[in-house]
Amino acid sequence: MTSLSVEMLAADAVEPITSAGNAQLGVAVLAGIAVIVLLITKFKMHAFLALTIGSLALGSFAGAAPAKTIASFTAGLGSTVAGVGVLIALGAILGKLLADSGGADQIVDTILAKASRRSMPWAMVLIASIIGLPLFFEVGIVLLIPVVLLVAKRGNFSLMRIGIPALAGLSVMHGLIPPHPGPLVAIDALGANLGVTLALGVLVAIPTVIIAGPVFSRYAARWVDIKAPEKMIPQRPSEDLDRRPSFGATLATILLPVVLMLVKALVDIVVDDPEQGLQKVTDVIGSPLIALLAAVIVGMFTLGRAAGFSKGRLSTTVEKSLAPIAGVLLIVGAGGGFKQTLIDAGVGQMILDFSEDWSIPALLLGWLIAVAIRLATGSATVATISAAGLVAPLAADMSTSHAALLVLAVGAGSLFFSHVNDAGFWLVKEYFGMDVGQTVKTWSVMETIISVVSLAFILLLSLVL
């Protein structure tokens, strides 16, 4: 799951790197994924190397020229790092400022004081849903990680009990609620009403996020009972601080990029004129890069200077924040490279070819096509775009409410079972310090619950509306 520009690049029609038939492509996909899983689990190979080798294996099994496979992999790696690498780096800087200034401590202490132990997962899912409304998934993760890890450690919670609700809130927003890229593209492709889709999306999202978040986290915490990884936990500053930022200033700094992106989304909806001056301004300040950069710069004053940091101390904080994320960036980038190799090999088109003759209800058809493309390519937005394009003719005679439900069905299918070909899988794995098996049992299962539960509520609404 990456930013719109990256996903749209991946979704563009490209000349396939191989002329293999569908059967050979299917075998190649299974073989590529098997190589990755085997290298990581049995041979304990670093995920970056495993993903690189798995991509080359996929190309070989599909009969693609090695040069084309390499070009596809490097293009996907580059576009993914370009799309999310800077955001992860800025998020790491903001997280380090929060930690070193005592701002993260202030938020965690306030949350622990106000929320009971029983209600903590509910508090996390609420915070994540609010923050995730206008944000890309990766931006929400890098903003929430310091808080999630500190709450888990300070409150002595299982990481899954706190982390799963936060991830569920972010993921549901990403897949079902405009102004996220996937839902917006599907609304346009299907000619659905944005307001109706938003309203019905919220109706579906609320019970879905409750079941996939606080409820499922009980079981996830039993299956994978781990503590927050020490290397990722924002460390307390080495020396005691005379003062630390207020709760209000810290919260305002974290929410600044959220507000900027939400303003951009609202202006895009209300004004809808790219040549209008106001929209030009909000398009700039509301872009993820500028919004997070603004939060970092503001944080240097509201967090760093408020804690009494000198200019030298601020510089040191920024420098120390970047080293721990090098491995995360490489793994996420390699995941994007593997995804792009799948797409360029023609796997998405293979799924569309298989689905052309399916005779099932439109809502279920849209969901199944999105599921198949999601499993094959690892991209939620590519799955949404492709599935929406295929079922678009079916929306022509639908009522306003059912067209909106079709958008939501496609979005729900696009979230199904994130695994090794999804950059988001590796992002969650690395930040939470899990191995592949643990990530599948928690993150992948959570994504599947979101997909299936939201489909159930969508089908129920279709009977009522």
SULNORKA-V557627 format. One record per residue. RES is the residue in three letters. SS is DSSP state (H for helix, E for strand, C for the rest). Layout:
res | ss
RES | SS
RES | SS
This chain:
res | ss
MET | C
THR | C
SER | C
LEU | H
SER | H
VAL | H
GLU | H
MET | H
LEU | H
ALA | H
ALA | H
ASP | C
ALA | C
VAL | C
GLU | C
PRO | C
ILE | C
THR | C
SER | C
ALA | C
GLY | C
ASN | H
ALA | H
GLN | H
LEU | H
GLY | H
VAL | H
ALA | H
VAL | H
LEU | H
ALA | H
GLY | H
ILE | H
ALA | H
VAL | H
ILE | H
VAL | H
LEU | H
LEU | H
ILE | H
THR | H
LYS | C
PHE | C
LYS | C
MET | C
HIS | C
ALA | H
PHE | H
LEU | H
ALA | H
LEU | H
THR | H
ILE | H
GLY | H
SER | H
LEU | H
ALA | H
LEU | H
GLY | H
SER | H
PHE | H
ALA | C
GLY | C
ALA | C
ALA | C
PRO | H
ALA | H
LYS | H
THR | H
ILE | H
ALA | H
SER | H
PHE | H
THR | H
ALA | H
GLY | H
LEU | H
GLY | H
SER | H
THR | H
VAL | H
ALA | H
GLY | H
VAL | H
GLY | H
VAL | H
LEU | H
ILE | H
ALA | H
LEU | H
GLY | H
ALA | H
ILE | H
LEU | H
GLY | H
LYS | H
LEU | H
LEU | H
ALA | H
ASP | H
SER | H
GLY | C
GLY | H
ALA | H
ASP | H
GLN | H
ILE | H
VAL | H
ASP | H
THR | H
ILE | H
LEU | H
ALA | H
LYS | H
ALA | C
SER | C
ARG | C
ARG | C
SER | C
MET | H
PRO | H
TRP | H
ALA | H
MET | H
VAL | H
LEU | H
ILE | H
ALA | H
SER | H
ILE | H
ILE | H
GLY | H
LEU | C
PRO | C
LEU | C
PHE | C
PHE | H
GLU | H
VAL | H
GLY | H
ILE | H
VAL | H
LEU | H
LEU | H
ILE | H
PRO | H
VAL | H
VAL | H
LEU | H
LEU | H
VAL | H
ALA | H
LYS | H
ARG | H
GLY | C
ASN | C
PHE | C
SER | C
LEU | H
MET | H
ARG | H
ILE | H
GLY | H
ILE | H
PRO | H
ALA | H
LEU | H
ALA | H
GLY | H
LEU | H
SER | H
VAL | H
MET | H
HIS | H
GLY | H
LEU | H
ILE | C
PRO | C
PRO | C
HIS | C
PRO | H
GLY | H
PRO | H
LEU | H
VAL | H
ALA | H
ILE | H
ASP | H
ALA | H
LEU | H
GLY | C
ALA | C
ASN | C
LEU | H
GLY | H
VAL | H
THR | H
LEU | H
ALA | H
LEU | H
GLY | H
VAL | H
LEU | H
VAL | H
ALA | H
ILE | H
PRO | H
THR | H
VAL | H
ILE | H
ILE | H
ALA | H
GLY | H
PRO | H
VAL | H
PHE | H
SER | H
ARG | H
TYR | H
ALA | H
ALA | H
ARG | H
TRP | H
VAL | C
ASP | C
ILE | C
LYS | C
ALA | C
PRO | C
GLU | C
LYS | C
MET | C
ILE | C
PRO | C
GLN | C
ARG | C
PRO | C
SER | C
GLU | C
ASP | C
LEU | C
ASP | C
ARG | C
ARG | C
PRO | C
SER | C
PHE | H
GLY | H
ALA | H
THR | H
LEU | H
ALA | H
THR | H
ILE | H
LEU | H
LEU | H
PRO | H
VAL | H
VAL | H
LEU | H
MET | H
LEU | H
VAL | H
LYS | H
ALA | H
LEU | H
VAL | H
ASP | H
ILE | H
VAL | H
VAL | C
ASP | C
ASP | C
PRO | C
GLU | C
GLN | C
GLY | H
LEU | H
GLN | H
LYS | H
VAL | H
THR | H
ASP | H
VAL | H
ILE | H
GLY | C
SER | C
PRO | H
LEU | H
ILE | H
ALA | H
LEU | H
LEU | H
ALA | H
ALA | H
VAL | H
ILE | H
VAL | H
GLY | H
MET | H
PHE | H
THR | H
LEU | H
GLY | H
ARG | H
ALA | H
ALA | H
GLY | C
PHE | C
SER | C
LYS | H
GLY | H
ARG | H
LEU | H
SER | H
THR | H
THR | H
VAL | H
GLU | H
LYS | H
SER | H
LEU | H
ALA | H
PRO | C
ILE | C
ALA | H
GLY | H
VAL | H
LEU | H
LEU | H
ILE | H
VAL | H
GLY | H
ALA | H
GLY | H
GLY | H
GLY | H
PHE | H
LYS | H
GLN | H
THR | H
LEU | H
ILE | H
ASP | H
ALA | H
GLY | C
VAL | H
GLY | H
GLN | H
MET | H
ILE | H
LEU | H
ASP | H
PHE | H
SER | H
GLU | C
ASP | C
TRP | C
SER | C
ILE | C
PRO | C
ALA | H
LEU | H
LEU | H
LEU | H
GLY | H
TRP | H
LEU | H
ILE | H
ALA | H
VAL | H
ALA | H
ILE | H
ARG | H
LEU | H
ALA | H
THR | H
GLY | C
SER | C
ALA | H
THR | H
VAL | H
ALA | H
THR | H
ILE | H
SER | H
ALA | H
ALA | H
GLY | H
LEU | H
VAL | H
ALA | H
PRO | H
LEU | H
ALA | H
ALA | C
ASP | C
MET | C
SER | C
THR | H
SER | H
HIS | H
ALA | H
ALA | H
LEU | H
LEU | H
VAL | H
LEU | H
ALA | H
VAL | H
GLY | H
ALA | H
GLY | H
SER | C
LEU | C
PHE | C
PHE | C
SER | C
HIS | C
VAL | C
ASN | C
ASP | C
ALA | H
GLY | H
PHE | H
TRP | H
LEU | H
VAL | H
LYS | H
GLU | H
TYR | H
PHE | H
GLY | C
MET | C
ASP | C
VAL | H
GLY | H
GLN | H
THR | H
VAL | H
LYS | H
THR | H
TRP | H
SER | H
VAL | H
MET | H
GLU | H
THR | H
ILE | H
ILE | H
SER | H
VAL | H
VAL | H
SER | H
LEU | H
ALA | H
PHE | H
ILE | H
LEU | H
LEU | H
LEU | H
SER | H
LEU | H
VAL | H
LEU | C
